[in-house]
Amino acid sequence: MTNWMSDPSIGLFASACSLTVLAMMMFMSVRLYRSYRRHPVYRLLIVVLPLLMMLQLLQAAGADGGTSPPLLQLGTRLLGIFAFIIINFVFMKLYSHPAVRLKGAPFFLMALAAAFIAGLEIAFNPRLLETSAGAPIPFVGLDFYGILVNFLILLDTRGVELRTKYSVGLMIYFAGDLARVTDRYVFQGSVPMLLLLSRMLPVIYFILLFLLLFEWVVDRLLTTYRSSITDGLTGLYNRKHFHQKAGQMMVRGKGIAVIFGDIDNFKKLNDTHGHHRADGVLKQVAEIMREISQSGGIAGRYGGEELLLAVGSGDKAAEIAELLRRRVEEESIVTMSIGVSYSRSGCTVEEVIREADEAMYRSKTTGKNKVTVVNTPVRSGRGKKAAP
C-alpha cells in the first residue's frame, strides 16, 4: 500500500479521474448554455472547465514537478489558482440567494493578486527561473497564497444555498492544498500519505462540484417542466394539462365529475383593491382547491378567476363542491359560484367542462355563492343539488 501511494502513477490516476469528472461537467454545461443562453454564468463555466482540464493534463505530464522548466511550473501553479477562483465564482453565482448580488470584482482582485505575488517572487529572487530541473521550484508566496484564497472563499459562503455541501467541498480542497504544500516544503516526498492526499482530495472536490452541478441541472429541468404544465400565478395545472389529466382520470376511473368555480365580483375586487390584492385572493382560493384535490382529484385554472376541480364520478362531487364553496366563503373575503357536471358514456372531457361551466353560470345568475348540479352521476342515476 505504501509503495502504491508513493508511486508517481497515483498522480496519473488522480488526473484521469478528475478529467473524467470535468468532461461530464463540460457536457452538462454545454447543454445548460444551449437551453439558457441568456445566463452568462454558463458561458463562464464553459470557459473555466477546459482550463481545469488543461491543468489536469499538465499535472499528469509532471509540469508541476521538478523535471519541468521553471516557467512551466510557474504557469501551472498560476493556472491552478486562476481556475480555482473562477470555478468557485461560478458555483457561488449559481447557488447564491436571489437577494444576494455576488460581484465579480473581489474574485478578479484575488486573481490579479496571484499574478502580482508571482511577479514579486521573481523580482526579489530572479534565480528562481534559472533553477535547474531536479526539484519543484519553491514559489513559496504563490503556494501559500493559493491556500489563503481557498480560506477566503470558504469564509464567504453565507449567501450560498446548499452551503454545507459547498463548504465541505472547499474544506476538502483546502486539506488537499495543505497536504501538497506540506509535502513540498517540509517532508519533500518522504510521507506517502501526504502525496496521496494532495492528489486524491482534489478529485473528491471535483466530484462534489459535479454533484452540485447535476443537482442544478435536475432542478432546472423540473422548473421547466412545472412551468409547462402549471399556471404561473396559482401553481394549479394550466388548462391544457388539466384537460390531459382529466382525460386520463376518465379512462382509468370510467367517469369523472368536474367542479367549475368562478370567484364572485372579482372585477370589482380588482377595481377597488388593486391587482396585487386580487391576485393574492386568487392564490388563496387556488390553495383551498389544491388542498381539497389532495384526496384524489386534480385542480386547474381555466382562465381569469375561473378554477376547476376534477374528481372521480363516485366521489360525491356535489358535497366536495359545497365544501369548496363554504371554505372560500369562510376563509377569504370573496365567495364562489360553482357548477358540477358528471361525465356520461360517450362524452368527452370538453363536454363535461362545458356543462359544468353552464351550471356555474346558472349559479352566478340565480344569486351567486351557490352550487348547481346539471346532471346525475353514472353510478346512481340520480342527481343531487347541494344547498347554497
C-alpha positions as CSV (number, residue, x, y, z in Angstrom):
1,M,0.0,0.0,0.0
2,T,2.9,2.4,0.9
3,N,4.6,1.6,-2.4
4,W,1.4,2.3,-4.3
5,M,0.8,5.6,-2.6
6,S,4.4,6.8,-3.3
7,D,4.3,5.6,-6.9
8,P,4.1,8.5,-9.5
9,S,1.3,6.6,-11.2
10,I,-1.1,7.8,-8.4
11,G,-0.8,11.3,-10.0
12,L,-1.8,9.8,-13.4
13,F,-4.8,8.0,-11.8
14,A,-5.9,11.2,-9.9
15,S,-5.7,13.3,-13.1
16,A,-7.6,10.7,-15.1
17,C,-10.4,10.6,-12.5
18,S,-10.5,14.4,-12.5
19,L,-10.6,14.6,-16.3
20,T,-13.5,12.2,-16.4
21,V,-15.5,14.2,-13.9
22,L,-14.7,17.5,-15.6
23,A,-15.6,16.1,-19.0
24,M,-19.1,15.2,-17.7
25,M,-19.4,18.6,-16.2
26,M,-18.5,20.1,-19.6
27,F,-21.2,18.1,-21.3
28,M,-23.8,19.4,-18.8
29,S,-22.5,22.9,-19.1
30,V,-22.9,22.9,-22.9
31,R,-26.4,21.6,-22.5
32,L,-27.2,24.3,-20.0
33,Y,-25.8,27.0,-22.2
34,R,-27.9,25.9,-25.2
35,S,-31.0,25.9,-23.1
36,Y,-30.4,29.1,-21.2
37,R,-28.2,31.3,-23.4
38,R,-29.1,34.5,-21.6
39,H,-27.3,33.3,-18.4
40,P,-23.6,34.5,-18.7
41,V,-22.6,32.2,-15.8
42,Y,-23.0,29.1,-18.1
43,R,-20.7,30.7,-20.7
44,L,-18.1,31.3,-17.9
45,L,-18.5,27.7,-16.8
46,I,-17.7,26.5,-20.4
47,V,-14.6,28.7,-20.3
48,V,-13.2,27.6,-17.0
49,L,-13.8,23.8,-17.3
50,P,-11.3,23.5,-20.2
51,L,-8.8,25.4,-18.1
52,L,-9.2,22.9,-15.3
53,M,-8.9,20.0,-17.8
54,M,-5.7,21.6,-19.1
55,L,-4.4,21.8,-15.6
56,Q,-5.0,18.1,-15.0
57,L,-3.1,17.3,-18.2
58,L,-0.2,19.4,-17.2
59,Q,-0.1,17.8,-13.7
60,A,-0.3,14.4,-15.3
61,A,2.7,15.3,-17.5
62,G,4.6,16.4,-14.5
63,A,4.5,20.1,-15.3
64,D,4.3,20.9,-11.6
65,G,7.2,18.7,-10.7
66,G,11.0,19.1,-10.6
67,T,11.6,17.8,-14.1
68,S,9.8,20.7,-15.7
69,P,11.2,24.1,-16.7
70,P,10.7,26.8,-14.1
71,L,8.4,28.9,-16.3
72,L,6.1,25.9,-16.9
73,Q,6.0,25.2,-13.2
74,L,5.1,28.8,-12.5
75,G,2.4,28.8,-15.2
76,T,0.9,25.6,-13.9
77,R,0.6,27.0,-10.4
78,L,-0.9,30.3,-11.6
79,L,-3.4,28.4,-13.8
80,G,-4.4,26.3,-10.8
81,I,-5.2,29.4,-8.7
82,F,-6.9,31.3,-11.6
83,A,-9.1,28.2,-12.4
84,F,-10.0,27.7,-8.8
85,I,-11.1,31.3,-8.3
86,I,-13.2,31.2,-11.5
87,I,-14.9,27.9,-10.8
88,N,-15.9,29.0,-7.3
89,F,-17.2,32.3,-8.6
90,V,-19.4,30.3,-11.0
91,F,-20.8,28.0,-8.4
92,M,-21.3,30.8,-5.8
93,K,-23.2,32.7,-8.6
94,L,-25.3,29.7,-9.4
95,Y,-26.3,29.0,-5.8
96,S,-26.5,32.5,-4.4
97,H,-29.8,33.5,-3.0
98,P,-31.8,35.8,-5.3
99,A,-31.4,38.7,-2.9
100,V,-27.6,38.4,-2.8
101,R,-25.8,40.1,-5.6
102,L,-22.5,38.4,-6.0
103,K,-19.9,40.7,-7.5
104,G,-17.0,39.6,-9.6
105,A,-14.6,42.3,-8.5
106,P,-13.3,40.5,-5.4
107,F,-12.6,37.4,-7.4
108,F,-10.8,39.4,-10.1
109,L,-8.7,41.1,-7.5
110,M,-7.8,37.7,-6.0
111,A,-6.6,36.5,-9.4
112,L,-4.7,39.8,-10.0
113,A,-3.0,39.4,-6.6
114,A,-1.8,35.9,-7.6
115,A,-0.1,37.4,-10.7
116,F,1.3,40.2,-8.6
117,I,2.7,37.8,-6.0
118,A,4.3,35.7,-8.7
119,G,5.9,38.8,-10.1
120,L,7.2,39.9,-6.7
121,E,8.8,36.5,-6.1
122,I,10.6,36.6,-9.5
123,A,11.6,40.3,-8.9
124,F,13.1,39.6,-5.5
125,N,14.7,36.2,-6.5
126,P,15.4,36.1,-10.2
127,R,17.4,32.9,-9.8
128,L,14.1,31.0,-9.4
129,L,13.7,31.0,-13.1
130,E,17.3,29.8,-13.5
131,T,17.0,26.8,-11.2
132,S,17.9,23.6,-12.9
133,A,15.5,20.7,-13.1
134,G,15.5,18.2,-10.3
135,A,13.1,19.6,-7.7
136,P,9.9,21.6,-7.6
137,I,10.7,25.4,-7.8
138,P,9.9,26.9,-4.4
139,F,7.4,29.6,-5.3
140,V,6.6,29.9,-1.6
141,G,4.5,33.1,-1.7
142,L,2.3,31.7,-4.5
143,D,1.8,28.3,-2.9
144,F,0.7,29.8,0.4
145,Y,-1.4,32.4,-1.4
146,G,-3.3,29.6,-3.0
147,I,-4.2,28.2,0.4
148,L,-5.2,31.7,1.5
149,V,-7.6,32.1,-1.5
150,N,-9.3,28.8,-0.6
151,F,-9.7,30.0,3.0
152,L,-11.1,33.4,2.0
153,I,-13.7,31.8,-0.3
154,L,-14.6,29.4,2.4
155,L,-15.3,32.3,4.8
156,D,-17.7,34.0,2.3
157,T,-20.3,31.3,1.7
158,R,-23.1,32.9,3.8
159,G,-25.4,33.7,0.9
160,V,-24.9,30.4,-0.9
161,E,-27.7,27.8,-1.0
162,L,-26.6,24.2,-0.2
163,R,-23.9,25.9,1.9
164,T,-23.0,22.7,3.8
165,K,-22.3,20.7,0.6
166,Y,-20.4,23.5,-1.0
167,S,-18.4,24.3,2.2
168,V,-17.4,20.6,2.6
169,G,-16.0,20.6,-0.9
170,L,-14.0,23.7,-0.2
171,M,-12.6,22.2,3.0
172,I,-11.6,19.0,1.2
173,Y,-9.8,21.0,-1.4
174,F,-8.2,23.1,1.3
175,A,-6.9,19.9,3.0
176,G,-5.5,18.7,-0.3
177,D,-3.7,22.1,-0.9
178,L,-2.3,21.9,2.7
179,A,-1.1,18.4,2.1
180,R,0.6,19.4,-1.1
181,V,2.4,22.4,0.4
182,T,3.4,20.4,3.5
183,D,4.8,17.6,1.3
184,R,6.7,20.1,-0.9
185,Y,8.3,22.2,1.7
186,V,8.5,20.1,4.9
187,F,8.6,16.3,4.1
188,Q,9.7,16.5,0.4
189,G,8.1,13.2,-0.6
190,S,9.1,11.2,2.5
191,V,5.5,10.8,3.7
192,P,3.5,8.8,1.1
193,M,0.2,9.6,2.7
194,L,0.6,13.3,2.0
195,L,1.2,12.6,-1.6
196,L,-2.0,10.5,-1.7
197,L,-4.0,13.2,0.0
198,S,-2.6,16.0,-2.2
199,R,-3.6,14.1,-5.4
200,M,-6.9,12.4,-4.4
201,L,-8.6,15.1,-2.3
202,P,-9.0,17.4,-5.3
203,V,-10.6,14.5,-7.1
204,I,-13.2,14.3,-4.4
205,Y,-13.7,18.1,-4.6
206,F,-14.4,17.8,-8.4
207,I,-16.9,15.0,-7.7
208,L,-18.7,17.2,-5.2
209,L,-18.8,20.0,-7.8
210,F,-20.2,17.6,-10.3
211,L,-23.0,16.5,-7.9
212,L,-23.8,20.2,-7.3
213,L,-24.0,20.9,-11.0
214,F,-26.1,17.8,-11.6
215,E,-28.5,18.9,-8.9
216,W,-28.7,22.3,-10.5
217,V,-29.5,20.7,-13.9
218,V,-32.2,18.5,-12.4
219,D,-33.7,21.5,-10.6
220,R,-33.7,23.5,-13.9
221,L,-35.4,20.6,-15.8
222,L,-38.0,20.3,-13.1
223,T,-38.7,24.0,-13.1
224,T,-39.0,24.0,-16.9
225,Y,-41.4,21.0,-16.7
226,R,-43.5,22.6,-14.0
227,S,-43.8,25.9,-15.9
228,S,-45.1,24.0,-18.9
229,I,-47.9,22.3,-17.1
230,T,-48.9,24.8,-14.4
231,D,-50.3,28.3,-14.2
232,G,-47.6,30.8,-13.1
233,L,-49.8,32.7,-10.6
234,T,-51.7,30.0,-8.8
235,G,-49.5,26.9,-9.3
236,L,-52.5,24.9,-10.4
237,Y,-52.5,22.9,-13.7
238,N,-53.0,25.1,-16.7
239,R,-56.0,24.5,-19.0
240,K,-54.1,22.2,-21.5
241,H,-52.6,19.9,-18.8
242,F,-55.9,19.9,-16.8
243,H,-57.7,18.5,-19.9
244,Q,-55.0,15.9,-20.3
245,K,-55.1,14.8,-16.7
246,A,-58.9,14.8,-16.6
247,G,-58.9,12.6,-19.7
248,Q,-56.6,10.1,-18.0
249,M,-58.8,10.1,-15.0
250,M,-61.9,9.4,-17.2
251,V,-60.2,6.5,-18.9
252,R,-58.8,4.9,-15.6
253,G,-61.9,5.5,-13.4
254,K,-64.6,5.1,-16.0
255,G,-66.0,8.6,-15.3
256,I,-65.3,11.9,-13.7
257,A,-67.1,14.9,-12.2
258,V,-66.0,18.4,-13.0
259,I,-66.4,21.2,-10.4
260,F,-66.3,24.6,-12.2
261,G,-65.9,27.6,-9.9
262,D,-65.9,31.3,-10.6
263,I,-65.0,33.9,-8.0
264,D,-67.9,36.3,-7.5
265,N,-67.4,40.0,-8.2
266,F,-63.7,39.6,-9.0
267,K,-63.6,42.5,-11.4
268,K,-64.9,44.8,-8.6
269,L,-62.2,43.4,-6.3
270,N,-59.6,44.3,-8.9
271,D,-61.0,47.8,-9.3
272,T,-61.4,48.6,-5.6
273,H,-58.4,46.8,-4.0
274,G,-56.0,46.6,-6.9
275,H,-54.4,43.8,-8.9
276,H,-52.0,42.8,-6.2
277,R,-54.7,42.2,-3.6
278,A,-56.9,40.4,-6.2
279,D,-54.0,38.1,-7.2
280,G,-53.5,37.3,-3.5
281,V,-57.1,36.3,-3.1
282,L,-57.0,34.2,-6.3
283,K,-53.9,32.4,-5.0
284,Q,-55.7,31.9,-1.6
285,V,-58.7,30.3,-3.3
286,A,-56.4,28.2,-5.5
287,E,-54.6,26.9,-2.4
288,I,-58.0,25.8,-0.9
289,M,-58.7,24.0,-4.2
290,R,-55.3,22.3,-4.1
291,E,-55.9,21.1,-0.5
292,I,-59.3,19.7,-1.4
293,S,-57.9,17.9,-4.5
294,Q,-55.2,16.1,-2.5
295,S,-57.6,13.3,-1.6
296,G,-57.5,12.1,-5.3
297,G,-58.6,14.9,-7.6
298,I,-56.8,17.4,-9.7
299,A,-57.1,21.2,-9.7
300,G,-56.6,23.7,-12.5
301,R,-57.0,27.2,-13.7
302,Y,-59.3,27.6,-16.7
303,G,-58.6,31.3,-17.2
304,G,-59.0,34.5,-15.3
305,E,-60.8,33.8,-12.0
306,E,-62.3,30.5,-13.2
307,L,-60.9,27.5,-11.4
308,L,-61.6,23.7,-11.9
309,L,-61.6,20.5,-9.9
310,A,-61.9,17.1,-11.4
311,V,-62.8,14.1,-9.2
312,G,-64.0,10.6,-9.7
313,S,-67.6,10.2,-10.6
314,G,-68.2,8.2,-7.4
315,D,-66.5,10.8,-5.1
316,K,-69.6,12.8,-4.1
317,A,-68.7,15.8,-6.3
318,A,-71.7,17.8,-5.1
319,E,-70.6,17.5,-1.5
320,I,-67.0,18.4,-2.5
321,A,-68.3,21.4,-4.3
322,E,-70.3,22.6,-1.3
323,L,-67.2,22.1,0.9
324,L,-65.2,24.3,-1.6
325,R,-67.9,27.0,-1.6
326,R,-68.1,27.1,2.2
327,R,-64.4,27.2,2.7
328,V,-63.9,30.0,0.2
329,E,-66.7,32.0,2.0
330,E,-65.2,31.4,5.4
331,E,-61.5,31.7,4.7
332,S,-61.4,34.5,2.2
333,I,-63.0,37.9,1.5
334,V,-64.8,36.5,-1.6
335,T,-67.4,34.0,-2.5
336,M,-67.7,31.5,-5.3
337,S,-70.3,30.4,-7.7
338,I,-69.9,26.7,-8.7
339,G,-71.2,24.3,-11.2
340,V,-71.0,20.5,-11.2
341,S,-71.3,18.1,-14.1
342,Y,-70.8,14.3,-14.3
343,S,-69.4,12.5,-17.3
344,R,-71.6,10.0,-19.2
345,S,-70.9,7.3,-21.7
346,G,-69.5,8.6,-24.9
347,C,-69.0,12.2,-23.7
348,T,-65.6,14.0,-23.8
349,V,-63.8,16.0,-21.2
350,E,-64.5,19.2,-23.1
351,E,-68.3,18.4,-22.9
352,V,-68.2,17.8,-19.2
353,I,-66.3,21.0,-18.6
354,R,-68.7,23.0,-20.8
355,E,-71.7,21.6,-18.9
356,A,-70.1,22.4,-15.6
357,D,-69.4,25.9,-16.9
358,E,-73.1,26.3,-17.8
359,A,-74.0,25.1,-14.3
360,M,-71.7,27.7,-12.8
361,Y,-73.3,30.4,-14.9
362,R,-76.7,29.3,-13.6
363,S,-75.4,29.7,-10.0
364,K,-74.0,33.1,-11.0
365,T,-77.3,34.4,-12.4
366,T,-79.5,33.0,-9.7
367,G,-77.9,34.6,-6.6
368,K,-74.2,33.7,-6.6
369,N,-72.3,31.9,-3.8
370,K,-74.1,28.6,-4.6
371,V,-73.6,25.1,-6.2
372,T,-75.6,23.9,-9.2
373,V,-75.5,20.3,-10.5
374,V,-76.7,19.8,-14.1
375,N,-76.8,16.0,-14.5
376,T,-76.6,12.8,-12.5
377,P,-73.7,10.6,-11.7
378,V,-73.5,7.4,-13.7
379,R,-73.4,5.1,-10.8
380,S,-76.7,6.2,-9.2
381,G,-78.8,7.6,-11.9
382,R,-80.0,10.3,-9.5
383,G,-78.8,13.8,-9.2
384,K,-78.1,15.9,-6.2
385,K,-78.2,19.6,-5.8
386,A,-76.3,21.0,-2.9
387,A,-77.9,23.7,-0.8
388,P,-76.4,27.1,-1.2
